[in-house]
């Protein structure tokens, strides 16, 4: 039986007001694979290594989930090599220690599944123009295949931004990822001219070259899945401001990233500016990013690596001020990078998990006109057993959020009531505690664009005992209202059918076919556990009757 995910109800804190807790906020982490900085720390050279590699990633994601991070920027294209089985580029050496070697599993698919199981989005982070050290295996391989697209700056190789083939090549990689995988976003890194390069064209021409690449990737992604978010990580200062100079280092005029224009024209859905600065190099530019958000979502990239004594030795108070300021502005936040966060460098993890992001938040919805009136909850019910509270519902949506409160109606605008998000299965299993028994629950539907739909408050119910009796051998079912049932299914909580039973039909005193008022179903062969009983009619439509627990 698969693992049952148990969610703990969040105890409502009296010290934090409704207004201080944003329901929608972009909270992200860059999870790097280059040079094995964040993950993996183990090379996959055996089945045992694979399991250890997977366990490492799960541990990281568990920590991020506990800190209410909702978006993982997962490095997928490293340097002209990838961490999934691609038809375009070879396996990165970060997986096995050897360039081109298959690690024995699909790391991207595993990461997506594990992120989604924790209610987090997974964005495939693609490093675009750099292709690694000139003599590295990855750079040599792409130079051999595409010598006319690669040039050398210092000891590094780069794809040529001015070549239309570069745009096509990178767009094909993005299209491959979006077509094969259920990613929530494509995140572009280093989508800019190398800062070391002296160009012989105008700034407008250079910006047009980079924008051409962005447009090609945008069109490739959106033609396959319009709901997949496109984002990038621009330099943290977009351009000089009227009252604040960028001191010669900015996105628009130094490396020719026109990121704010990409947001204005809809080529980007999100931005993660790399704001690894302090003082006047941070705060005025944070305001500028907010003012040029254009209906998209912007998360300030915070340089938490600078807390490390070898990287800047910033005091924790600096990051705390930046977090408080960006929240007041209505910006999200993203941490560079994962290990500095999960290692709790100078206490940053505890600050976020216990204070700044104590409560969860949904990712802001995308700009779109694709709201679906049919995306709704039709019915929900809540059942109580000695060990679990089981909430189940019917609906047509791809994603569901669950809220809990002692009050009625449940306020779904209050993030403090949000206990589970982005569920794909129509069921939530909670531990049976005095607190969970006191709660009212409500489910909302959400589409892939992030639009959330109004709940049916009439479906909000307190827990009630709806478990069928059994003695470990026989399950007793009251079937007087199930005359259309053809047979019964016994399933695990995850929906796996483990037994079937044909519905009994007899004749009443008028000679009409009918079901018996009670039906005894043999469950002696089933192991102890919690199950659901479903009825199936002649048309093959299944309906849940109730849950039952076998405990011998």
C-alpha positions in Angstrom: 0.0 0.0 0.0 1.3 3.5 -0.9 2.2 5.9 1.8 -0.8 7.9 3.2 0.1 11.6 3.4 -1.1 13.0 6.7 -1.5 16.7 7.1 -1.4 18.5 10.4 -3.9 21.3 11.0 -2.3 24.7 11.5 -3.3 26.2 14.9 -4.5 29.7 14.4 -2.2 32.2 16.0 -3.7 35.2 17.8 -0.6 37.3 17.4 -0.8 37.5 13.6 -3.7 39.3 12.0 -5.6 38.3 8.9 -4.2 41.4 7.1 -0.6 40.4 7.8 -0.9 37.0 6.2 -1.0 37.1 2.3 -3.1 34.4 0.8 -1.2 34.7 -2.6 2.6 35.2 -2.5 5.4 33.8 -4.6 7.8 31.9 -2.4 10.6 30.2 -4.2 13.9 28.5 -3.9 16.6 28.0 -6.5 17.6 24.3 -6.1 20.9 24.0 -8.0 22.4 20.9 -9.5 25.4 22.5 -11.2 28.6 21.3 -9.5 26.4 19.3 -7.2 26.0 22.4 -5.0 22.6 21.7 -3.5 21.8 18.3 -5.0 22.7 15.5 -5.6 25.5 14.9 -3.1 25.7 11.3 -4.1 26.5 10.0 -7.6 24.1 7.4 -9.0 26.4 4.4 -9.7 24.3 1.6 -8.2 20.6 1.0 -7.2 21.6 1.8 -3.6 23.1 5.1 -4.8 19.9 5.9 -6.7 17.8 5.4 -3.5 20.2 7.6 -1.5 20.0 10.3 -4.2 16.2 10.2 -4.1 16.2 10.3 -0.3 18.5 13.4 -0.3 16.0 15.2 -2.6 13.0 14.2 -0.5 14.7 15.5 2.6 15.3 18.8 1.0 11.8 19.1 -0.3 10.4 18.1 3.1 12.3 21.0 4.7 11.1 23.5 2.0 7.5 22.4 2.5 7.8 22.9 6.2 8.9 26.5 5.5 5.9 27.0 3.3 7.9 27.4 0.1 5.5 27.0 -2.8 7.7 27.1 -5.9 10.9 25.0 -6.6 13.1 26.3 -9.4 14.8 23.0 -10.1 17.9 23.1 -12.3 17.2 20.9 -15.2 19.6 22.1 -18.0 22.9 22.6 -16.4 25.6 23.5 -19.0 24.6 22.0 -22.4 23.6 18.8 -20.5 20.4 17.8 -18.7 19.1 15.6 -15.9 16.4 13.8 -17.8 16.5 11.5 -20.8 16.6 14.0 -23.7 16.6 13.6 -27.5 18.5 16.8 -27.8 21.3 16.9 -25.1 23.3 14.4 -23.1 23.0 13.5 -19.4 24.8 15.9 -17.1 27.7 14.6 -15.2 26.1 15.9 -12.0 24.0 12.7 -11.8 26.7 10.0 -12.1 30.0 11.8 -12.1 30.4 10.9 -15.8 29.2 13.1 -18.7 26.6 11.3 -20.8 25.9 8.4 -18.4 22.3 7.5 -17.6 21.8 7.5 -13.8 19.1 4.8 -14.1 16.1 6.9 -13.4 14.5 10.2 -14.6 15.5 12.8 -12.0 13.2 15.5 -13.4 10.1 13.2 -13.3 11.0 12.2 -9.7 11.4 15.9 -8.7 8.1 16.8 -10.2 6.2 14.0 -8.5 7.7 14.8 -5.1 7.1 18.5 -5.4 3.5 17.9 -6.4 3.0 15.4 -3.6 3.9 18.3 -1.2 1.7 20.9 -2.8 4.6 22.8 -4.4 5.1 23.9 -8.0 8.1 22.5 -9.9 9.6 24.8 -12.5 12.3 23.4 -14.8 15.3 25.8 -14.6 17.2 26.0 -17.9 20.6 27.6 -18.1 20.4 29.1 -21.6 23.5 30.6 -23.2 26.5 29.3 -21.2 27.6 25.9 -22.2 30.4 25.4 -19.7 34.2 25.5 -19.6 35.7 25.4 -23.1 37.3 22.0 -22.6 34.6 20.5 -20.5 32.8 17.4 -22.0 29.5 19.2 -22.3 31.0 22.2 -24.2 33.1 19.9 -26.4 30.0 17.9 -27.3 27.9 20.9 -28.3 30.9 22.5 -30.1 31.2 19.3 -32.2 27.6 19.3 -33.1 27.0 23.0 -33.5 30.4 24.7 -34.0 28.9 27.7 -35.7 26.7 28.5 -32.7 29.4 28.4 -30.0 32.0 31.0 -29.2 34.6 31.4 -26.5 34.9 34.2 -24.0 37.7 33.8 -21.5 37.7 30.0 -20.7 33.9 29.7 -21.1 31.8 28.7 -24.1 28.5 30.5 -25.0 25.8 30.1 -27.5 25.6 33.1 -29.9 22.5 35.3 -29.1 22.5 36.8 -32.5 22.0 33.5 -34.3 18.3 32.6 -35.1 19.4 28.9 -34.7 20.2 29.6 -31.0 16.6 30.7 -30.4 15.3 27.6 -32.2 17.6 25.2 -30.3 16.7 26.6 -26.9 13.0 26.7 -27.8 13.2 23.0 -28.8 14.6 22.1 -25.4 11.8 24.0 -23.6 9.3 22.3 -25.9 10.7 18.9 -25.1 10.4 19.5 -21.4 6.9 20.9 -21.5 5.6 18.1 -23.8 7.0 15.3 -21.8 6.6 16.5 -18.2 3.9 18.0 -16.0 6.1 21.0 -15.1 4.4 24.1 -13.7 7.0 26.5 -15.3 10.0 27.0 -17.4 12.6 29.2 -15.7 15.3 30.8 -17.8 18.7 31.6 -16.3 21.5 33.6 -18.0 19.2 34.8 -20.8 21.5 37.7 -21.5 24.8 38.7 -23.2 27.9 37.7 -21.2 29.0 40.6 -19.1 32.6 40.0 -20.3 31.7 40.5 -24.0 32.2 43.7 -25.9 29.5 43.9 -28.6 29.8 45.7 -31.9 26.1 46.4 -32.3 23.7 48.9 -30.7 22.0 48.2 -27.4 18.7 48.1 -29.2 19.9 45.4 -31.5 21.4 43.4 -28.6 18.2 43.6 -26.7 16.3 42.5 -29.8 18.5 39.4 -30.1 17.8 38.3 -26.5 14.1 39.1 -26.9 13.9 37.0 -30.0 15.2 34.0 -28.0 12.6 34.7 -25.2 9.8 35.0 -27.8 10.8 31.7 -29.4 10.8 29.9 -26.0 7.5 31.6 -25.0 5.8 30.5 -28.2 7.1 26.9 -27.9 5.9 26.6 -24.3 2.5 28.2 -24.7 1.7 26.3 -27.9 1.9 23.1 -25.9 0.6 24.1 -22.5 -0.7 27.7 -22.0 -0.8 27.3 -18.3 2.9 26.6 -17.9 4.5 29.8 -16.5 7.5 31.3 -18.2 10.0 33.2 -16.0 13.6 34.3 -15.9 16.2 35.5 -13.4 17.3 39.0 -14.6 20.0 41.1 -13.1 18.6 42.6 -9.9 18.7 46.2 -11.1 16.7 46.7 -14.3 18.2 50.1 -15.2 19.3 53.4 -13.7 16.5 55.1 -11.8 15.9 58.8 -11.7 17.3 59.1 -8.1 19.5 56.1 -7.9 22.2 54.9 -10.2 22.7 51.2 -10.9 26.5 51.9 -10.8 27.1 50.4 -14.2 25.5 47.0 -13.4 22.0 46.5 -14.6 19.9 44.2 -16.8 18.7 46.4 -19.6 21.9 48.4 -20.5 24.7 46.2 -19.4 23.7 42.7 -20.4 20.6 43.6 -22.6 17.8 41.9 -20.7 14.6 43.8 -21.3 12.8 41.9 -18.6 10.3 44.6 -17.7 9.3 44.9 -21.3 8.9 41.1 -21.5 6.5 41.4 -18.6 4.6 44.3 -20.1 4.1 42.4 -23.4 3.2 39.1 -21.8 6.3 37.2 -22.9 7.0 36.5 -19.2 4.6 35.4 -16.5 7.0 35.8 -13.5 10.3 37.4 -12.8 12.9 36.5 -10.2 15.4 39.4 -10.3 18.7 38.5 -8.6 18.8 41.3 -6.0 21.9 40.1 -4.2 22.6 43.6 -2.8 22.1 45.8 0.3 20.9 49.3 1.1 20.3 51.7 -1.8 21.3 48.9 -4.2 18.3 46.9 -3.1 15.4 49.0 -1.8 14.8 51.5 -4.6 15.1 48.8 -7.2 12.6 46.6 -5.3 10.1 49.5 -5.7 10.9 49.7 -9.4 10.3 46.0 -10.0 6.9 46.3 -8.2 5.9 49.3 -10.2 6.7 47.4 -13.4 5.0 44.2 -12.5 2.3 44.7 -15.2 -0.1 42.1 -13.6 2.5 39.3 -13.5 4.2 38.1 -10.4 7.7 39.2 -9.2 9.7 37.6 -6.4 12.8 39.4 -5.2 15.8 37.0 -5.4 17.5 37.3 -2.0 21.2 36.5 -1.7 21.0 34.5 1.5 24.4 33.0 0.5 25.8 36.3 1.6 25.0 35.3 5.2 27.8 32.8 5.0 31.0 34.1 6.6 32.9 33.2 3.4 30.5 34.9 1.1 29.8 38.3 2.7 29.0 37.6 6.3 25.8 39.6 6.3 23.8 39.8 9.5 20.5 38.0 9.5 18.8 41.3 10.2 19.6 42.4 6.6 17.6 39.5 5.1 14.8 40.1 7.6 14.5 43.8 6.5 14.5 42.7 2.9 11.8 40.1 3.5 9.6 42.6 5.5 10.1 45.3 2.8 9.2 43.1 -0.1 6.1 41.8 1.7 5.0 45.4 2.3 5.5 46.2 -1.4 3.5 43.1 -2.4 6.5 41.3 -3.9 7.3 37.6 -3.4 10.7 36.3 -2.4 13.1 33.6 -3.7 16.2 32.3 -1.9 19.5 31.7 -3.6 20.3 29.0 -2.9 18.6 26.0 -1.3 21.5 24.7 0.8 22.1 28.0 2.5 18.4 28.0 3.4 18.0 24.4 4.6 21.3 24.6 6.5 19.7 27.4 8.5 22.6 29.8 7.8 22.6 32.3 10.7 19.0 31.2 11.5 17.4 32.2 8.2 15.4 29.0 7.9 14.0 29.3 11.4 13.2 33.0 10.8 11.1 32.1 7.7 9.5 28.9 8.9 8.5 30.2 12.4 7.8 33.9 11.6 7.9 35.4 8.1 6.2 32.5 6.3 4.6 30.8 9.3 1.4 30.2 7.2 1.2 28.8 3.7 0.3 30.9 0.6 -0.9 30.1 -2.9 1.1 31.0 -6.0 -0.5 34.2 -7.5 -2.8 33.3 -10.4 -1.6 34.0 -14.0 -2.9 36.7 -16.2 -5.5 35.0 -18.4 -9.0 34.8 -19.6 -9.4 31.1 -19.2 -11.6 30.8 -16.1 -13.8 27.7 -16.3 -17.3 28.1 -14.7 -17.5 24.3 -14.5 -14.4 24.0 -12.3 -16.3 23.5 -9.0 -16.9 21.2 -6.1 -20.3 19.4 -6.3 -20.3 17.6 -3.0 -18.0 16.9 0.0 -18.2 14.8 3.1 -16.1 14.3 6.2 -15.8 11.0 8.1 -14.3 10.2 11.5 -12.5 7.0 12.5 -10.5 6.1 15.6 -7.3 7.2 13.8 -8.2 9.4 10.9 -10.4 12.2 9.7 -11.1 11.6 6.0 -12.3 14.4 3.8 -13.6 13.5 0.3 -15.3 15.3 -2.5 -16.5 15.3 -6.1 -15.4 17.8 -8.6 -14.1 18.5 -12.1 -11.0 20.5 -11.3 -7.4 19.5 -11.8 -6.4 20.9 -8.4 -8.0 21.4 -5.0 -7.3 23.4 -1.9 -8.6 22.6 1.6 -9.4 25.1 4.4 -10.3 24.4 8.0 -11.7 26.7 10.7 -13.7 26.5 14.0 -15.9 29.2 12.6 -18.7 29.0 10.0 -18.6 29.9 7.2 -15.0 29.0 6.7 -13.1 32.1 5.5 -11.2 31.0 2.4 -9.7 34.4 2.0 -7.7 33.9 5.2 -4.4 32.0 4.5 -4.3 30.9 8.2 -7.2 28.5 7.3 -5.3 26.9 4.4 -4.2 23.4 5.4 -3.6 21.7 2.0 -3.1 23.0 -1.5 -2.8 21.8 -5.1 -4.2 18.4 -4.3 -4.9 16.2 -7.3 -6.8 13.4 -5.6 -10.3 14.1 -4.3 -9.4 13.1 -0.7 -7.5 14.3 2.2 -6.5 12.1 5.2 -5.8 13.9 8.5 -4.7 12.5 11.9 -7.7 12.2 14.3 -6.9 14.7 17.1 -9.1 16.8 19.4 -8.3 19.7 17.1 -9.2 18.1 13.8 -12.5 16.9 15.3 -13.5 20.5 16.2 -12.9 21.9 12.7 -15.2 22.7 9.8 -13.7 21.9 6.4 -14.3 23.3 3.0 -12.7 22.4 -0.4 -12.1 24.8 -3.3 -11.4 24.0 -6.9 -8.4 25.5 -8.7 -7.4 25.4 -12.4 -3.9 25.2 -13.7 -3.7 28.9 -14.2 -4.1 29.4 -10.5 -7.7 30.6 -10.5 -9.5 29.5 -7.4 -13.3 29.1 -7.5 -15.8 29.8 -4.8 -16.5 27.0 -2.4 -19.9 25.4 -1.7 -20.2 26.6 1.9 -23.2 24.4 2.2 -20.8 21.5 1.8 -18.9 22.5 4.9 -19.5 19.8 7.5 -18.2 18.8 10.9 -16.8 15.3 11.2 -19.3 12.5 11.6 -18.9 8.8 12.0 -19.6 7.2 8.6 -17.5 4.1 8.9 -19.1 0.7 8.1 -19.1 -1.9 10.8 -17.2 -5.2 10.4 -15.7 -8.0 12.5 -12.6 -8.4 10.4 -14.2 -11.1 8.3 -17.5 -9.7 7.1 -18.5 -6.1 6.1 -22.2 -5.2 6.6 -23.6 -2.9 4.0 -27.0 -1.3 4.1 -28.0 -1.3 0.4 -31.7 -0.3 0.5 -30.9 2.9 -1.5 -28.6 1.2 -4.0 -31.0 -0.7 -6.2 -29.1 0.4 -9.4 -25.8 -1.1 -8.1 -24.4 -3.9 -10.3 -21.4 -4.7 -8.1 -19.2 -3.2 -5.3 -15.5 -2.2 -5.3 -13.2 -2.2 -2.3 -10.4 0.2 -2.8 -7.5 1.6 -0.8 -7.5 5.2 0.1 -5.3 5.9 -2.9 -8.0 4.3 -5.3 -6.4 0.9 -5.9 -9.1 -1.8 -6.3 -8.3 -4.7 -4.0 -11.6 -6.7 -4.2 -14.9 -6.8 -6.0 -18.3 -8.2 -4.9 -21.4 -8.7 -7.2 -24.6 -7.0 -5.9 -27.2 -9.6 -4.8 -30.6 -9.3 -6.5 -33.8 -11.1 -5.5 -37.5 -10.8 -6.2 -40.0 -9.0 -3.9 -43.6 -10.1 -3.3 -44.6 -8.4 -6.6 -42.0 -10.2 -8.6 -39.8 -7.1 -9.1 -36.0 -7.4 -9.0 -34.5 -5.7 -5.9 -31.4 -5.7 -3.8 -31.3 -7.1 -0.3 -31.7 -4.5 2.5 -28.3 -5.6 3.8 -25.3 -7.1 2.0 -22.6 -9.0 3.8 -19.2 -8.8 2.0 -16.4 -11.1 2.7 -13.2 -9.2 3.7 -11.4 -11.9 5.5 -8.6 -11.9 2.9 -7.8 -8.2 3.2 -5.0 -7.0 5.5 -5.7 -4.6 8.3 -6.1 -1.0 7.1 -8.5 1.7 6.0 -10.6 1.2 2.8 -13.3 2.7 0.8 -16.4 0.9 -0.6 -17.8 2.0 -3.9 -20.8 0.9 -5.9 -20.8 0.6 -9.7 -24.0 0.7 -11.8 -24.7 -0.8 -15.1 -23.2 2.2 -17.0 -19.9 1.7 -15.1 -20.3 4.8 -13.0 -18.8 4.4 -9.5 -20.0 6.2 -6.3 -18.4 6.0 -2.9 -20.7 4.5 -0.2 -18.5 4.8 2.8 -15.2 4.0 4.5 -14.3 1.1 6.7 -11.4 0.0 8.9 -10.2 -3.5 9.4 -8.4 -3.9 12.7 -8.3 -7.5 14.0 
